[in-house]
Each structure stands twice: as structure tokens, then as C-alpha cells.
Amino acid sequence: MTELTTDHARQAIVDHTRRLAEAAAEAGPGAAVPATPGWTVTDLVRHVGQTQHWVAEIIERRITDPAQLPTELAVLPSDAREWPAWLAESAQRVASACSDSALDAPVFNAAGDERSGTRFWMSSMLNEAVVHGSDAAGAAGRPADIDAGVAAALIGNHLTMLTSPTWEARRPESAHALRGTGQTLLWQATDTADAWFVERRPDGATWQPGTGPADVTVTGPARSLLLVLTRRLPLADREAGISVDGDTGLAQHWLDNTAHAAG
């Protein structure tokens, strides 16, 4: 199973945020973002930069009590020409906050799983930069540039969040819809040695790395699988190298019931 080193993850946050900024500049502030209906590039840039600054403050202050989470958000510069520098600053700030000394420090973990708070936030911020970077690329009419190893690591992060205690608590309708009676889904990358096996049980969905007989198997490049799982590409997008073997309806039902509340 692909796992990123902390150095790689921190650098990838910076790199993918830079790619997002480049695509945003090409698209223009008022361009629509196809993957997030109702959003413009301005909304996208504001969201990413504010979220990075917000998370950096959580880690910097070693906040453990969710009641103490920051309430003020960074202000997006009014001049779009300043956005690349603003995003570079927010990305570097959150990457620096995820320093080696902070990795296992007491910090609030919004997923409520076994990871330290900083490790959770580092994965989440990489996910933000990569997935919203693909959104910006779509707004600019260019293909998303996502490293296979980064995509593979984020698929594991995505499934971990969907099966976390917090998802059950905050998105009970989704968690309930993902339950089942033993139905299985296999997501398998063709460009890395990664596979993710999902089982829908009566008490909730679970996942583990590896392969096995499944009711439906979805294969494709890790980048494409990530974009399908985050609903940026349709299931069985042949141009993206995706293929589906088995119960397509089961895979589509999973996707239909795993949307995040905002974009």
C-alpha cells in the first residue's frame, strides 16, 4: 500500500497548491468550476487558502478542544494577481505547521480515528490541494496533474474518512446507506501496486488494503480512481482508463451516497 513520507506529503501540499494557483490564474476569477456547481474560481481559491490557514492555526496552537477551533478566517486579497502568493503562503504555512515535532503532538482530530490530529490534518490538506486542484484544472479546461503515488495515498485517506466515527456521527444518512449484508467492492490501481477492498456490513462499511473476490471491481490509474471516488469523474470513464467488472449499480450506489456536505 502506497504511503507517503511526511516530507513527501508536506512538499506535495505546496506543489499541488501551486498547480491549483496556476490553473486558477488561467481560468480567471469568474470562471465556473464544473465539479462544484455554483462555485466560481474565486470561491475555490478562497476556500482552499482559508482552510489551509485555519488548519495551520489549529496545529500551531495545539488545539485539542473542538470548542476552541478558530472562528476567524483569512481574507482573500481583492486583487486576483495576489492570489498565487496568498496561496503559496497558506500552503507553506500549513506544511510547516505539520513539522516533525508536531506530528504526534496533542491536536484535535476531526475524523475521531486512531491517527494523531496533525497526521489527520496533513492528509486532509493534501486532499484539499489535490482534489480542488483538479477542480481548478477543470475550470481552466486542462487535465488534472496528479502524481500516482499521491493519488493512491489519498484514496486510502478518503476511505478512512468515510468509515470513521465522525462520518457516522455527522453524516448518519450516508453511513446508513453504506451498510449492507456483505456486499464487496474492489478498487484497483493499474499504475501502482495498490488495491482497496470494501465490505458493506450490517454495522457499517469497512475497508482494507488488498484484493479479493468482489461483487464489483473498478480498475484504472490511481489518479482516475481518486477522481471517480471524489465524484470528479463519472464511473466507467473509458477516456480516463476506468473499467468496471461486476455489479455497476453497487459501485454507483457507493458513489451516490458518499458526497461530502460541501463540494
Secondary structure, DSSP 8 states (H G I E B T S, - for coil): -----HHHHHHHHHHHHHHHHHHHHHH-TT-B-TTSTT-BHHHHHHHHHHHHHHHHHHHHTT---GGGS--------SSGGGHHHHHHHHHHHHHHHT-GGGTTS----TT-SSS-HHHHHHHHHHHHHHHHHHHHHHHTT------HHHHHHHHHHHHHHHTSHHHHHH-HHHHHHT--SSEEEEEEESSSS-EEEEEEETTEEEEEES----SEEEEE-HHHHHHHHTTSS-TT-GGGT-EEEE-HHHHHHHHHT---S--
